[in-house]
Amino acid sequence: MLGLRWVVWDGIFAQGMETLVLGPFLVAYALQFGASNLLIGILAAIPQLAQFNQIPGVYLIEKLRKRRLITVVCAGLSRPALLIMAAAAFIASPFWALTVMTIGFTIRYLLGATAGVSWNAWMRDLIPQESLGRFFANRLALTTGLGAVVSILAGLFVDAWRDQWPEGVRYAFVVLLVLAFVSGVACVFAMARIPEPRMPPTAIEFQFLTTLTRPFRDINFRRLIFFLASWNFAVNLASPFFAVYMLDRLDIDLTTVIILTTLSQFTNVLVLRQWGRIADRFSNKSVLRLAAPLFIVCIFAWTFTTMPEKHAFTVPLLVVIHALMGVATAGVTLASGNVGLKLAPKGEGASYLAASSLATAMAAALAPIIGGAFADFFAARELSLSLHWASPASDVLIEAVNLRAWDFFFLFATVLGMYSIHRLAFVREVGEAEDHIVLHEILMETRRNVRSISTVAGLKQASEFPFSLLVRTLRRRQARRRRPSDPA
């Protein structure tokens, strides 16, 4: 279908734009002007707070009933804001430079939020439900791979610029923002060529407040909103500061940070299609039950990167963390987005997805602001646990646990993430696999992999775990259902 190809191109250009605007590049650009921890937290919160602009977006959708028009116009108007961000580099005053950069950043995501709610409702009716997981998994794999390449090239470009012109590093980010603008314009061009299915007629007269509150009266969808809100609060309490932590606390150069981020994106791409197959054949909730706990373990592992300072295993540990976070992020991102699309009634995607986005945006926005506001407070606090062994021949002191500054946020995020996973159990989705069946199959597959790991075939099988076992389990269950019943 030609329209779906343009959806893929839209994702490619959007990923190129977002890669150059967000993440380590945004943090590094802001630090060029001496941005505080609080401002870093506010910048991380702005895209989330901007989601409240989805409210007028829902109104426009229901009144105009032209989702492509709304998406293209709002997205098109948001792109010049990237040039406003670039203009900040030419302002001598750090205060006014940060102000202009923040204004441009805010405009970009305010308009982008309105375009986003319209785009989500549009895709809800365009993509066939039976292939939703596979399609967006393939799209995410492609766009994430592109983002990885762009990240590395951009990081090398900034560091090469720094070597040649140390006092003018900020102008390297001007080049990146201009390229982001060009990619954003191409994204709008692709959007304009995606067909739009006609919105089904509404059975009742449109009432704005009733439409906005209807998702919260749906018990199952309300449970989903509660899970997504608590999850996003936990994740965004720590993840926006990973780059700050590596650049500042661990004193790692930008290129290394980008390489680690790219490693995460690489493992993300490797497993996305498998997660998509599981989501389509089992359920999105089954994916979340596997991926979310892994992500929380990765957040907790950040507390061991300093004990209490950078140590010999810091970089190897960061490599492992980023690789596993890529696997977990792939599953969480795909499933959390698709489960909302799946549970939203046909024709009501705008209001349901907007309600979900607003609740999660509020949680995701509050978390980094709280983190940034309390960063200096926790910077002067330290919690340590030491193991002391004394004998006539030796006296050994081992620093078992040492928490300071961002470590506290990593720990808080771990606890809150565990609670949000508990809330996931209350969400119901058609096709979800029973926990005891999945756990039993995982344990059985682990034993088989351990016995055969020394062979080439065993290594291949281990690399596919746990995706292959889940697919095989589903096939066995489907075969049992198709088997004719024994005569009485």
Number of C-alpha atoms within 10 A of each C-alpha: 5 9 15 17 14 19 20 21 20 24 21 24 24 21 25 25 27 16 23 25 22 16 20 25 22 20 22 21 25 21 17 17 19 13 16 15 20 18 20 22 25 23 23 26 23 23 22 23 22 22 27 20 20 26 19 14 26 27 19 16 23 20 11 11 17 17 26 21 18 21 26 21 15 21 25 20 16 24 25 18 21 25 18 20 27 24 17 25 24 11 13 10 12 16 13 13 21 23 14 19 24 20 15 22 23 20 21 25 23 23 24 24 28 27 26 24 29 31 19 19 26 25 19 25 19 17 17 11 14 11 15 20 30 21 19 22 27 17 23 24 22 18 22 26 21 19 25 24 17 19 25 20 14 21 22 17 17 22 17 15 18 16 11 10 13 11 11 13 20 23 20 20 25 20 16 21 25 19 18 24 24 17 22 26 21 18 26 21 17 22 23 16 17 21 15 16 15 13 17 11 8 10 6 6 6 12 10 15 9 10 17 17 13 15 23 16 9 13 12 16 24 18 18 24 25 19 23 26 21 22 25 23 23 29 24 24 28 25 19 22 24 17 22 22 18 18 18 11 14 17 11 15 13 20 20 16 21 23 20 21 23 23 21 25 27 22 22 25 25 15 20 29 24 23 29 28 23 24 27 19 21 21 23 29 25 23 27 24 18 15 22 23 18 18 23 24 17 22 26 20 18 20 20 20 21 19 17 16 11 14 12 9 12 16 16 10 15 19 17 16 22 24 21 21 26 26 23 28 23 29 32 24 16 23 29 17 19 24 19 21 22 20 17 21 14 14 17 19 25 30 29 28 26 27 27 22 24 21 20 23 24 19 24 27 25 21 27 31 23 17 26 22 18 16 20 15 11 17 14 9 11 13 11 12 11 11 10 11 10 9 7 5 5 7 9 9 10 11 12 13 15 18 22 19 20 25 25 22 29 25 21 17 25 24 14 19 25 17 15 22 19 12 17 21 13 13 16 15 18 11 14 15 18 10 10 9 11 18 11 11 16 17 11 12 18 15 12 14 20 12 10 14 15 10 11 10 12 16 14 12 19 19 12 13 14 18 19 16 18 23 16 12 16 16 13 12 11 11 11 11 10 9 8 8 8 5 4 3
